[in-house]
């Protein structure tokens, strides 16, 4: 098991912002957003913060901790957006289309972080509540009474359908002239009518 480290405040130069763990993670989020995971380097992060690379380890353990925290933030952000959209609805008629559109919009606007949100959290005690929150939102939106075997299968179908569409769209897999938006609308209509099940 990895040794726990104490997060110590950085020693900023005169006029420099004090370095904290949250600041390191905020700048990591910004850098990954701008350059992607493939180009993300701890040395570049340290440079942005105005510190030497070894000084990062006063605040984080390693690259895996950054990835884990980006996953937590991504799941929190997606969950918040879905929750707010559902709770602010004036009518229940659009709940499914709103849910699908918010989910797809998150994937399109956060392409570096969306893949982290689809990983299972079932065996991670710290992240499991965020995964459970998504399941609860699915139960509410699709009017599943309980998270029984039938609901689990339906949620898996839903996630597979959404993820497949998102990945194909991102990869340019929809090359024909027919409207992509119309195709997505038909997915919504299928789920609203229940014919998909």
GULUMDO-939930 format. One record per residue: residue number from 1; x, y, z of N, C-alpha, C, O in turn. Coordinates in Angstrom, 1 decimal, always signed. Each point is the difference from the previous one (the first is absolute). Layout:
BEGIN
R     k    neast   nnorth      nup   caeast   canorth     caup    ceast   cnorth      cup    oeast   onorth      oup
R   NUM        X        Y        Z        X         Y        Z        X        Y        Z        X        Y        Z
...
end
This chain:
BEGIN
R     k    neast   nnorth      nup   caeast   canorth     caup    ceast   cnorth      cup    oeast   onorth      oup
R     1     +0.8     -1.2     +0.0     -0.8      +1.2     +0.0     +0.9     +1.2     +0.0     +1.0     +0.1     +0.7
R     2     -1.4     +0.9     -1.5     +0.8      +1.2     -0.1     +0.0     +0.8     +1.3     -0.9     +0.1     +0.7
R     3     +2.1     +0.4     -0.4     +0.2      +0.8     +1.2     -0.7     +1.3     -0.1     +0.1     +0.7     -1.0
R     4     -0.9     -0.3     +2.0     -0.7      +1.2     +0.1     +1.0     +1.2     +0.1     +1.0     -0.2     +0.8
R     5     -1.2     +1.2     -1.5     +0.9      +1.2     +0.2     -0.8     +1.1     +0.6     -1.2     +0.1     -0.1
R     6     +2.0     +0.8     +0.8     -0.6      +1.2     +0.6     +0.1     +1.1     -1.1     +1.0     +0.2     -0.5
R     7     -2.2     +0.4     +0.3     +0.0      +1.1     -1.0     +0.5     +1.3     +0.6     -0.7     +0.5     +0.9
R     8     +1.9     -0.1     -1.3     +0.5      +1.2     +0.6     -0.1     +1.2     -0.9     +0.1     -0.2     -1.2
R     9     -0.4     +1.4     +1.7     -0.1      +1.1     -0.8     +1.3     +0.3     -0.7     +1.1     -0.2     +0.6
R    10     -1.1     +0.7     -1.8     +1.2      +0.3     -0.7     +0.6     +1.3     +0.5     -0.6     +0.7     +0.8
R    11     +1.8     -0.5     -1.2     +0.7      +1.3     +0.5     +0.1     +0.9     -1.2     +0.9     +0.0     -0.8
R    12     -1.9     +0.9     +0.6     +0.0      +0.8     -1.1     +1.0     +1.1     +0.0     +0.4     +0.4     +1.1
R    13     +0.1     -0.1     -2.3     +0.9      +1.2     -0.1     -0.8     +1.2     +0.3     -1.2     +0.0     +0.0
R    14     +1.9     +1.1     +0.2     -0.7      +1.3     +0.3     -0.9     +0.3     -1.1     +0.3     +0.1     -1.2
R    15     -1.6     +0.2     +1.6     -1.0      +0.4     -0.9     -0.7     -1.2     -0.7     -0.9     +0.2     -0.8
R    16     +1.4     -1.4     +1.1     -0.6      -1.2     -0.6     -1.1     -0.6     +0.9     +0.0     +0.1     +1.2
R    17     -1.0     -0.7     -1.9     -1.1      -0.6     +0.7     +0.5     -1.2     +0.8     +0.8     -0.8     -0.5
R    18     -1.3     +0.6     +1.7     +0.4      -1.2     +0.8     -0.5     -1.3     -0.7     -1.2     -0.1     -0.4
R    19     +2.0     -0.8     +0.3     -0.3      -1.3     -0.7     -0.7     -0.9     +1.0     +0.5     -0.3     +1.1
R    20     -1.7     -0.2     -1.5     -0.7      -1.0     +0.8     -0.4     -1.1     -0.9     +0.1     +0.0     -1.2
R    21     -0.6     -1.1     +1.9     -0.4      -1.2     -0.8     -1.1     +0.4     -1.0     +0.0     -0.4     -1.1
R    22     -1.0     +1.1     +1.6     -1.1      +0.4     -0.9     +0.5     +0.9     -1.2     -0.5     -0.2     -1.1
R    23     +1.4     +1.0     +1.4     +0.6      +0.9     -1.1     +0.7     -0.9     -1.1     -0.2     +0.1     -1.2
R    24     +1.0     -1.1     +1.7     +0.6      -0.9     -0.9     -1.0     -0.8     -0.8     +0.2     -0.1     -1.2
R    25     -1.3     -0.3     +1.8     -1.0      -0.8     -0.8     -0.8     +0.9     -0.9     -0.3     -0.4     -1.1
R    26     +0.1     +1.6     +1.5     -0.7      +1.0     -0.9     +0.8     +0.2     -1.2     -0.5     +0.0     -1.2
R    27     +1.8     +0.2     +1.3     +0.9      +0.3     -1.1     +0.2     -1.3     -0.9     +0.1     +0.1     -1.2
R    28     -0.1     -1.2     +1.9     +0.0      -1.3     -0.8     -1.2     -0.1     -0.9     +0.1     -0.4     -1.1
R    29     -1.3     +0.7     +1.7     -1.2      +0.0     -0.8     +0.1     +0.9     -1.2     -0.4     -0.4     -1.1
R    30     +0.8     +1.6     +1.3     +0.2      +1.0     -1.0     +0.9     -0.5     -1.1     -0.2     +0.1     -1.2
R    31     +1.4     -0.6     +1.6     +1.0      -0.5     -0.9     -0.5     -1.2     -0.9     +0.3     +0.0     -1.2
R    32     -1.0     -0.9     +1.9     -0.5      -1.2     -0.7     -1.1     +0.5     -1.0     +0.0     -0.5     -1.1
R    33     -0.8     +1.4     +1.5     -1.0      +0.6     -0.9     +0.6     +0.6     -1.3     -0.5     -0.2     -1.1
R    34     +1.6     +0.9     +1.3     +0.6      +0.7     -1.1     +0.9     -0.9     -0.9     -0.1     +0.1     -1.2
R    35     +0.8     -1.1     +1.8     +1.0      -0.7     -0.8     -0.3     -1.5     -0.1     +0.6     -0.7     -0.8
R    36     -1.6     +0.2     +1.6     -0.3      -1.4     +0.0     +0.9     -0.9     +0.9     +1.1     +0.5     +0.4
R    37     -1.5     -1.7     -0.2     +0.7      -0.9     +0.9     +1.4     -0.4     -0.6     +1.0     -0.1     +0.7
R    38     -1.0     -0.1     -2.0     +1.2      -0.4     -0.6     +1.2     +1.0     +0.1     +1.1     -0.4     +0.0
R    39     -1.5     +1.6     +0.1     +1.1      +1.1     +0.1     +0.2     +0.5     +1.4     +0.9     +0.8     +0.3
R    40     -1.7     -1.4     +0.6     +0.1      +0.5     +1.4     +1.2     -0.5     +0.7     +0.3     -1.2     +0.0
R    41     +0.5     +2.1     +0.6     +1.2      -0.4     +0.6     +0.1     +0.8     +1.4     -0.4     +1.1     +0.1
R    42     +0.9     -1.8     +0.9     +0.2      +0.6     +1.3     +0.9     +1.2     -0.1     -0.1     +1.0     +0.7
R    43     +1.1     -1.1     -1.5     +1.0      +1.1     -0.2     -0.7     +1.2     -0.5     +0.3     +1.1     +0.5
R    44     -1.2     -1.2     -1.4     -0.7      +1.1     -0.5     -1.0     +0.6     +1.0     -0.1     +1.2     +0.2
R    45     -0.5     -2.1     +0.6     -0.8      +0.5     +1.1     +0.8     +0.8     +1.0     -0.5     +1.1     +0.5
R    46     +1.6     -1.6     -0.1     +0.9      +0.7     +0.9     +0.4     +1.4     -0.5     +0.1     +0.9     +0.7
R    47     +0.2     -0.9     -2.0     +0.4      +1.2     -0.6     -1.1     +1.1     +0.1     +0.3     +1.2     +0.3
R    48     -1.5     -1.6     -0.6     -1.2      +0.9     +0.1     -0.2     +0.5     +1.4     -0.3     +1.2     +0.2
R    49     +0.6     -2.1     +0.8     -0.2      +0.4     +1.4     +1.2     +0.8     +0.5     +0.0     +0.6     +1.0
R    50     +1.1     -0.5     -1.8     +1.2      +0.7     +0.4     +0.8     -0.7     +1.0     +0.7     +0.7     +0.8
R    51     -0.7     -2.0     -0.8     +0.8      -0.8     +1.0     +0.8     -1.1     -0.8     -0.3     -0.2     -1.2
R    52     +1.2     -0.4     +1.9     +0.7      -1.1     -0.6     -0.8     -1.3     +0.1     -0.9     -0.1     +0.9
R    53     +1.1     -0.8     -1.8     -0.8      -1.2     -0.1     +0.0     -0.8     +1.3     -1.1     -0.4     +0.5
R    54     +2.2     +0.2     +0.2     +0.0      -0.7     +1.3     -0.9     +0.6     +1.0     -0.5     -0.7     +0.9
R    55     +0.3     +2.0     -1.0     -0.9      +0.7     +1.0     -1.4     -0.4     -0.1     -0.8     +0.2     +0.9
R    56     +0.4     -0.7     -2.1     -1.4      -0.5     -0.1     -0.3     -1.1     +1.0     -1.2     -0.2     +0.4
R    57     +2.2     -0.6     -0.1     -0.2      -1.1     +0.9     -0.3     +0.4     +1.5     -0.2     -0.9     +0.8
R    58     +0.3     +2.2     -0.6     -0.5      +0.5     +1.3     -1.5     +0.0     +0.1     -0.6     +0.1     +1.1
R    59     -0.1     -0.2     -2.3     -1.4      +0.1     -0.1     -0.7     -1.2     -0.6     -1.2     -0.2     +0.3
R    60     +1.8     -0.5     -1.1     -0.5      -1.2     -0.7     +0.9     -1.2     +0.1     +1.2     +0.2     +0.2
R    61     -1.7     -1.4     -0.2     +0.9      -1.2     +0.0     +0.6     -0.2     -1.3     +1.3     -0.3     -0.1
R    62     -2.1     +0.3     -1.0     +0.5      -0.4     -1.3     -1.0     +0.3     -1.1     -1.0     +0.6     +0.3
R    63     +1.3     -1.0     -1.5     -0.9      +0.2     -1.1     -1.3     -0.7     +0.2     -1.1     +0.5     -0.4
R    64     +1.1     -1.6     +1.0     -1.2      -0.8     +0.3     -1.0     +0.8     +0.9     -1.2     -0.1     -0.2
R    65     +1.8     +0.8     +1.2     -0.9      +0.8     +0.8     -0.7     +1.1     -0.8     -1.1     +0.3     +0.3
R    66     +1.9     +0.3     -1.2     -0.6      +1.0     -0.8     -1.2     -0.5     -0.8     -1.0     +0.5     -0.1
R    67     +1.3     -1.7     -0.6     -1.0      -0.6     -0.8     -1.3     -0.3     +0.9     -1.1     +0.2     -0.5
R    68     +1.3     -0.8     +1.7     -1.1      -0.3     +0.8     -0.8     +1.2     +0.4     -1.2     +0.0     +0.0
R    69     +1.9     +1.1     +0.3     -0.7      +1.2     +0.4     -0.7     +0.6     -1.2     -1.1     +0.7     +0.1
R    70     +1.6     -0.8     -1.3     -0.7      +0.5     -1.2     -1.2     -0.9     -0.3     -1.0     +0.6     -0.4
R    71     +1.1     -1.8     +0.7     -1.2      -0.9     -0.1     -1.1     +0.4     +1.0     -1.2     +0.1     -0.3
R    72     +1.6     +0.2     +1.5     -1.0      +0.4     +1.1     -0.6     +1.3     -0.4     -1.2     +0.2     +0.0
R    73     +2.0     +0.8     -0.5     -0.6      +1.3     -0.4     -0.9     -0.2     -1.2     -1.0     +0.7     -0.1
R    74     +1.4     -1.5     -0.9     -0.8      -0.2     -1.2     -1.4     -0.6     +0.4     -1.0     +0.5     -0.5
R    75     +1.0     -1.5     +1.3     -1.2      -0.6     +0.4     -0.9     +0.9     +0.8     -1.2     +0.0     -0.1
R    76     +1.8     +0.8     +1.0     -0.7      +1.0     +0.8     -0.6     +1.0     -1.0     -1.2     +0.4     +0.2
R    77     +1.9     +0.1     -1.1     -0.5      +1.1     -1.0     -1.1     -0.6     -0.8     -1.0     +0.7     -0.2
R    78     +1.1     -1.9     -0.4     -1.0      -0.5     -0.8     -1.3     -0.3     +0.9     -1.1     +0.3     -0.5
R    79     +1.3     -0.8     +1.6     -1.1      -0.3     +0.9     -0.7     +1.3     +0.4     -1.3     +0.0     +0.0
R    80     +2.0     +1.0     +0.3     -0.6      +1.3     +0.3     -0.8     +0.6     -1.1     -1.1     +0.5     +0.2
R    81     +1.6     -0.6     -1.4     -0.7      +0.5     -1.2     -1.3     -0.8     -0.3     -1.0     +0.6     -0.3
R    82     +1.1     -1.9     +0.5     -1.2      -0.8     -0.2     -1.0     +0.3     +1.0     -1.2     +0.2     -0.2
R    83     +1.6     -0.1     +1.5     -0.9      +0.2     +1.1     -0.7     +1.4     -0.1     -1.2     +0.1     +0.1
R    84     +2.0     +0.9     -0.5     -0.6      +1.3     -0.1     -1.0     +0.1     -1.1     -1.1     +0.7     +0.1
R    85     +1.4     -1.3     -1.2     -0.9      +0.0     -1.1     -1.3     -0.7     +0.3     -1.1     +0.5     -0.3
R    86     +1.2     -1.6     +1.0     -1.2      -0.8     +0.4     -0.8     +0.8     +1.0     -1.3     +0.0     -0.1
R    87     +1.9     +0.5     +1.1     -0.7      +0.7     +1.1     -0.6     +1.3     -0.5     -1.0     +0.5     +0.6
R    88     +1.6     +0.2     -1.6     -0.6      +1.2     -0.5     -1.0     -0.1     -1.1     -0.4     +1.0     -0.6
R    89     +0.0     -2.2     +0.3     -1.0      -0.2     -1.1     -1.4     +0.5     +0.5     -0.4     -0.2     +1.1
R    90     -0.2     +0.9     -2.0     -1.4      +0.5     +0.2     -1.0     -1.1     -0.3     -1.1     +0.0     +0.4
R    91     +1.5     -0.9     -1.3     -0.8      -1.1     -0.5     +0.8     -1.3     +0.0     +1.2     +0.0     -0.3
R    92     -1.9     -1.1     +0.6     +0.6      -1.3     +0.0     +0.1     -0.5     -1.5     +0.6     -1.1     -0.2
R    93     -1.2     +1.7     -0.7     -0.1      -0.5     -1.4     +1.4     -0.1     -0.6     +0.2     -0.9     -0.8
R    94     +0.7     +1.9     +1.1     +1.3      +0.0     -0.7     +1.1     -0.6     +0.9     +1.2     +0.2     -0.4
R    95     -1.6     -0.9     +1.4     +1.1      -0.5     +0.9     +1.0     -0.9     -0.7     +1.2     +0.1     +0.3
R    96     -1.7     -0.9     -1.2     +1.0      -1.0     -0.6     +0.8     +0.8     -1.0     +1.3     -0.2     +0.0
R    97     -1.9     +1.0     -0.9     +0.8      +0.7     -0.9     +1.0     +1.0     +0.6     +1.1     +0.1     -0.4
R    98     -1.5     +0.5     +1.5     +0.9      +0.9     +0.8     +1.2     -0.8     +0.5     +1.1     +0.4     +0.0
R    99     -1.4     -1.5     +0.6     +1.0      -0.9     +0.6     +1.0     -0.4     -1.1     +1.3     +0.1     +0.2
R   100     -1.7     -0.6     -1.3     +0.8      -0.4     -1.1     +0.9     +1.1     -0.6     +1.1     -0.1     -0.2
R   101     -1.8     +1.3     +0.1     +0.7      +1.1     -0.6     +1.1     +0.6     +0.9     +1.1     +0.4     -0.4
R   102     -1.4     -0.4     +1.7     +1.1      +0.4     +1.0     +1.1     -0.9     +0.0     +1.2     +0.4     +0.0
R   103     -1.5     -1.7     +0.0     +1.1      -1.0     +0.0     +0.9     +0.1     -1.3     +1.2     +0.0     +0.1
R   104     -1.9     +0.1     -1.2     +0.8      +0.1     -1.3     +0.8     +1.3     +0.0     +1.1     +0.1     -0.5
R   105     -1.7     +1.0     +1.0     +0.6      +1.3     +0.0     +1.3     +0.0     +0.9     +1.0     +0.5     -0.4
R   106     -1.1     -1.2     +1.5     +1.2      -0.1     +0.9     +1.1     -0.8     -0.8     +1.2     +0.4     +0.1
R   107     -1.5     -1.5     -0.8     +1.0      -0.7     -0.7     +0.6     +0.8     -1.1     +1.2     -0.1     -0.2
R   108     -1.9     +1.0     -0.4     +0.5      +0.8     -1.1     +0.8     +1.1     +0.5     +1.0     +0.4     -0.6
R   109     -1.3     +0.2     +1.7     +0.7      +1.2     +0.5     +1.2     -0.4     +0.9     +0.8     +0.8     +0.3
R   110     -0.8     -2.1     +0.2     +1.0      -0.4     +0.9     +0.6     -1.4     -0.5     -0.1     -1.0     +0.7
R   111     +0.6     +1.0     -2.0     +0.4      -1.3     -0.6     +1.1     -0.7     +0.8     +0.2     -1.2     -0.1
R   112     +0.7     +2.0     +0.8     +1.1      -0.6     +0.7     -0.5     -0.7     +1.3     +0.7     -0.9     +0.6
R   113     -1.8     +1.4     -0.1     -0.5      -0.5     +1.3     -1.2     -1.0     +0.0     -0.2     -0.8     +0.9
R   114     -0.5     +0.9     -2.0     -1.2      -0.9     -0.2     +0.4     -1.4     +0.2     -0.8     -0.7     +0.7
R   115     +1.9     +0.2     -1.3     +0.3      -1.5     +0.1     +0.1     -0.4     +1.5     -0.2     -1.2     +0.3
R   116     +0.6     +2.1     +0.6     +0.2      -0.3     +1.4     -1.3     -0.3     +0.6     -0.1     -0.7     +1.0
R   117     -1.0     +1.3     -1.5     -1.3      -0.1     +0.6     -0.7     -1.4     -0.3     -1.0     -0.3     +0.7
R   118     +1.5     -0.4     -1.6     -0.7      -1.3     -0.4     +0.7     -1.2     +0.7     -0.6     -1.1     -0.1
R   119     +1.6     +1.3     +0.8     +0.7      -1.1     +0.7     -0.8     -0.3     +1.3     -0.6     +0.9     +0.6
R   120     +0.5     -2.2     -0.3     -0.8      -0.4     +1.1     +0.6     +0.5     +1.3     +1.2     +0.1     +0.2
R   121     -2.0     +0.2     +0.8     +0.4      +0.4     +1.3     -0.5     -1.0     +1.1     +0.2     +0.3     +1.2
R   122     -0.7     -1.4     -1.7     -0.7      -0.9     +0.9     +0.9     -0.5     +1.2     -0.4     -0.3     +1.1
R   123     +1.7     +0.1     -1.4     +0.9      -0.5     +1.0     +1.0     +1.0     +0.6     +1.1     -0.3     +0.5
R   124     -1.5     +1.6     -0.7     +0.8      +1.1     +0.5     -0.8     +0.7     +1.1     -0.9     +0.8     -0.4
R   125     +1.1     -1.0     +1.7     -0.8      +0.6     +1.0     -0.1     +1.5     +0.0     -1.0     +0.6     +0.3
R   126     +2.1     +0.1     -0.8     +0.0      +1.4     +0.0     -0.8     +0.6     -1.2     -0.7     +1.0     +0.1
R   127     +0.7     -1.7     -1.2     -0.6      +0.5     -1.2     -1.4     -0.6     -0.3     -0.8     +0.5     -0.8
R   128     +0.5     -1.6     +1.5     -1.3      -0.7     -0.2     -1.2     +0.9     +0.2     -0.9     -0.1     -0.8
R   129     +0.9     +1.0     +1.8     -1.2      +0.9     +0.1     -0.3     +0.8     -1.2     -1.1     +0.4     -0.3
R   130     +2.2     +0.0     -0.5     -0.2      +0.8     -1.2     -0.6     -0.9     -1.1     -0.9     +0.4     -0.8
R   131     +1.3     -1.7     +0.7     -0.6      -0.9     -0.9     -1.5     -0.3     +0.4     -0.8     -0.1     -0.9
R   132     +0.6     -0.1     +2.2     -1.4      -0.3     +0.5     -0.9     +1.2     -0.3     -1.2     -0.2     -0.3
R   133     +1.8     +1.4     +0.3     -0.8      +1.2     -0.3     -0.5     +0.0     -1.4     -1.2     +0.3     -0.3
R   134     +2.0     -0.7     -0.6     -0.4      -0.1     -1.4     -1.1     -1.1     -0.2     -1.0     +0.2     -0.7
R   135     +1.1     -1.3     +1.4     -1.0      -1.0     -0.1     -1.3     +0.5     +0.6     -1.1     -0.2     -0.6
R   136     +1.1     +0.9     +1.7     -1.2      +0.6     +0.5     -0.7     +1.0     -0.9     -1.2     +0.0     -0.1
R   137     +2.1     +0.8     -0.6     -0.6      +0.9     -1.0     -0.7     -0.8     -1.2     -1.0     +0.5     -0.5
R   138     +1.6     -1.6     +0.1     -0.6      -0.8     -1.0     -1.3     -0.6     +0.4     -1.0     +0.0     -0.7
R   139     +0.9     -0.4     +2.0     -1.2      -0.5     +0.5     -1.1     +1.0     +0.0     -1.1     -0.3     -0.4
R   140     +1.4     +1.6     +0.7     -0.9      +1.1     +0.0     -0.5     +0.3     -1.4     -1.2     +0.2     -0.2
R   141     +2.2     +0.0     -0.7     -0.3      +0.4     -1.3     -0.9     -1.0     -0.8     -0.9     +0.4     -0.7
R   142     +1.3     -1.7     +0.9     -0.7      -1.0     -0.8     -1.1     -0.7     +0.7     -0.5     -1.0     -0.4
R   143     +0.2     +1.5     +1.6     -1.1      -0.5     +0.8     +0.1     -1.5     +0.4     -0.9     -0.7     +0.0
R   144     +2.2     +0.3     +0.2     +0.2      -1.4     +0.5     -0.3     +0.1     +1.5     +0.6     +0.8     +0.7
R   145     -1.5     -1.7     -0.2     -0.4      +0.1     +1.4     +1.2     -0.4     +1.0     +0.1     +0.6     +1.0
R   146     +0.7     -1.6     -1.4     +1.1      -0.4     +0.9     +1.2     -0.4     -0.9     -0.2     -0.3     -1.2
R   147     +1.3     +0.2     +1.8     +1.2      -0.4     -0.7     +0.1     -1.6     +0.0     +0.9     -0.5     +0.7
R   148     -1.8     -0.1     -1.3     +0.0      -1.5     -0.1     +0.7     -0.4     -1.2     +0.6     +0.8     -0.8
R   149     -0.6     -2.1     +0.5     +0.7      -0.6     -1.1     -0.5     +0.6     -1.3     +0.8     +0.3     -0.9
R   150     -2.1     -0.1     +0.7     -0.5      +0.6     -1.2     +0.5     +1.4     -0.2     +0.3     +0.3     -1.2
R   151     -0.3     +0.5     +2.2     +0.5      +1.4     -0.1     +1.4     +0.0     -0.4     +0.5     +0.8     -0.8
R   152     +0.3     -1.7     +1.5     +1.5      +0.0     -0.3     +0.2     -0.3     -1.5     +0.8     +0.7     -0.7
R   153     -1.5     -1.7     +0.1     +0.1      -0.3     -1.4     -0.3     +1.2     -0.9     +0.6     +0.3     -0.9
R   154     -1.7     +0.4     +1.3     -0.5      +1.1     -0.8     +1.0     +1.2     +0.1     +0.3     +0.6     -1.0
R   155     +0.3     -0.4     +2.1     +1.0      +1.1     +0.2     +1.2     -0.4     -0.8     +0.7     +0.9     -0.6
R   156     -0.3     -2.1     +0.6     +1.2      -0.5     -0.9     -0.3     +0.3     -1.4     +0.9     +0.4     -0.8
R   157     -2.1     -0.8     +0.3     -0.4      +0.3     -1.4     +0.1     +1.5     -0.3     +0.5     +0.4     -1.0
R   158     -1.1     +0.4     +1.9     +0.1      +1.4     -0.2     +1.4     +0.5     -0.1     +0.3     +0.8     -0.9
R   159     +0.5     -1.1     +1.8     +1.4      +0.4     +0.0     +0.8     -0.4     -1.2     +0.7     +0.7     -0.6
R   160     -1.0     -2.0     +0.2     +0.7      -0.5     -1.3     -0.5     +0.8     -1.2     +0.8     +0.3     -0.9
R   161     -2.1     +0.0     +0.9     -0.5      +0.7     -1.2     +0.5     +1.5     +0.0     +0.5     +0.4     -1.1
R   162     -0.5     +0.2     +2.2     +0.6      +1.4     +0.1     +1.5     +0.0     -0.3     +0.4     +0.9     -0.8
R   163     +0.3     -1.7     +1.4     +1.5      +0.0     -0.2     +0.3     -0.4     -1.4     +0.9     +0.7     -0.6
R   164     -1.6     -1.6     +0.0     +0.3      -0.4     -1.4     -0.2     +1.2     -0.9     +0.7     +0.3     -0.9
R   165     -1.8     +0.4     +1.1     -0.3      +1.2     -0.8     +1.0     +1.0     +0.2     +0.5     +0.6     -1.0
R   166     -0.1     -0.3     +2.2     +1.0      +1.0     +0.3     +1.4     -0.3     -0.6     +0.6     +0.9     -0.6
R   167     -0.2     -2.1     +0.7     +1.3      -0.4     -0.6     +0.0     +0.0     -1.5     +0.9     +0.5     -0.6
R   168     -2.0     -0.9     +0.0     -0.1      +0.0     -1.5     +0.0     +1.4     -0.5     +0.6     +0.4     -1.0
R   169     -1.4     +0.5     +1.7     +0.0      +1.4     -0.4     +1.3     +0.7     +0.1     +0.5     +0.7     -0.9
R   170     +0.2     -1.0     +2.0     +1.3      +0.6     +0.3     +1.0     -0.5     -1.1     +0.9     +0.8     -0.4
R   171     -1.0     -2.0     +0.0     +1.0      -0.6     -0.9     -0.4     +0.3     -1.5     +0.7     -0.4     -0.9
R   172     -1.8     +1.2     +0.7     -0.4      +0.3     -1.4     -0.6     -1.2     -0.7     +0.1     -0.1     -1.2
R   173     -0.7     -0.8     +2.0     -0.6      -1.2     -0.5     -1.3     +0.2     -0.7     -0.5     -1.0     -0.7
R   174     -0.1     +2.1     +0.8     -1.3      +0.3     -0.7     +0.2     +0.9     -1.2     -0.1     +1.2     +0.0
R   175     +0.5     -1.9     -1.1     +0.4      +0.8     -1.2     -1.0     +0.3     -1.0     +0.2     +0.8     -0.9
R   176     -1.4     -1.5     +1.0     -1.0      +0.3     -1.0     -0.7     +1.3     +0.3     +0.2     +0.6     +1.0
R   177     -0.9     -0.1     -2.0     -0.6      +1.3     +0.0     -1.2     +0.2     +1.0     -0.3     +1.1     +0.4
R   178     -0.3     -2.3     +0.0     -1.1      +0.1     +0.9     +0.4     +0.6     +1.3     +1.1     -0.1     +0.5
R   179     -2.0     +0.9     +0.1     +0.3      +0.8     +1.2     +0.3     -0.8     +1.2     -0.7     -1.0     +0.4
R   180     +1.9     +1.3     +0.2     +0.4      -0.7     +1.2     -1.0     +0.3     +1.2     -0.3     -0.8     +0.8
R   181     -0.1     +2.1     -0.8     -1.0      +0.4     +1.0     -1.3     -0.7     -0.1     -0.6     -0.4     +1.0
R   182     +0.2     +0.1     -2.2     -1.3      -0.7     -0.2     +0.2     -1.5     +0.5     -0.9     -0.6     +0.6
R   183     +2.1     +0.1     -0.8     +0.2      -1.4     +0.5     +0.0     +0.0     +1.5     -0.6     -0.9     +0.6
R   184     +1.2     +1.9     +0.0     +0.0      +0.0     +1.5     -1.4     +0.3     +0.5     -0.4     -0.6     +1.1
R   185     -0.4     +1.3     -1.8     -1.4      +0.3     +0.4     -0.8     -1.3     -0.1     -0.9     -0.3     +0.9
R   186     +1.2     -0.6     -1.8     -0.7      -1.3     -0.1     +0.4     -0.9     +1.1     -0.9     -0.8     +0.4
R   187     +2.1     +0.9     +0.1     +0.4      -0.8     +1.2     -0.9     +0.5     +1.2     -0.6     -0.8     +0.7
R   188     +0.4     +2.1     -0.6     -0.8      +0.6     +1.1     -1.4     -0.5     -0.1     -0.6     -0.5     +0.9
R   189     +0.1     +0.5     -2.1     -1.4      -0.4     -0.3     -0.2     -1.5     +0.4     -1.1     -0.4     +0.5
R   190     +2.1     -0.4     -0.9     -0.1      -1.4     +0.3     +0.0     -0.3     +1.5     -0.8     -0.8     +0.5
R   191     +1.6     +1.5     +0.2     +0.0      -0.1     +1.5     -1.2     +0.5     +0.6     -0.5     -0.6     +1.0
R   192     -0.1     +1.7     -1.5     -1.2      +0.6     +0.6     -1.2     -1.0     -0.2     -0.9     -0.1     +0.8
R   193     +0.9     -0.5     -2.0     -1.1      -0.9     -0.3     +0.1     -1.4     +0.6     -1.0     -0.7     +0.2
R   194     +2.2     +0.4     +0.2     +0.3      -1.3     +0.6     +0.2     -1.1     -1.0     +0.2     -1.2     +0.4
R   195     -0.2     +1.5     -1.7     +0.1      -1.0     -1.0     +1.4     -0.6     +0.0     +0.2     -1.1     -0.5
R   196     +0.8     +1.8     +1.0     +1.4      -0.5     +0.0     +0.1     -1.2     +0.9     +0.8     -0.9     -0.3
R   197     -1.6     +0.9     +1.3     +0.2      -1.1     +1.0     -0.7     -1.3     -0.6     +0.1     -1.0     +0.7
end
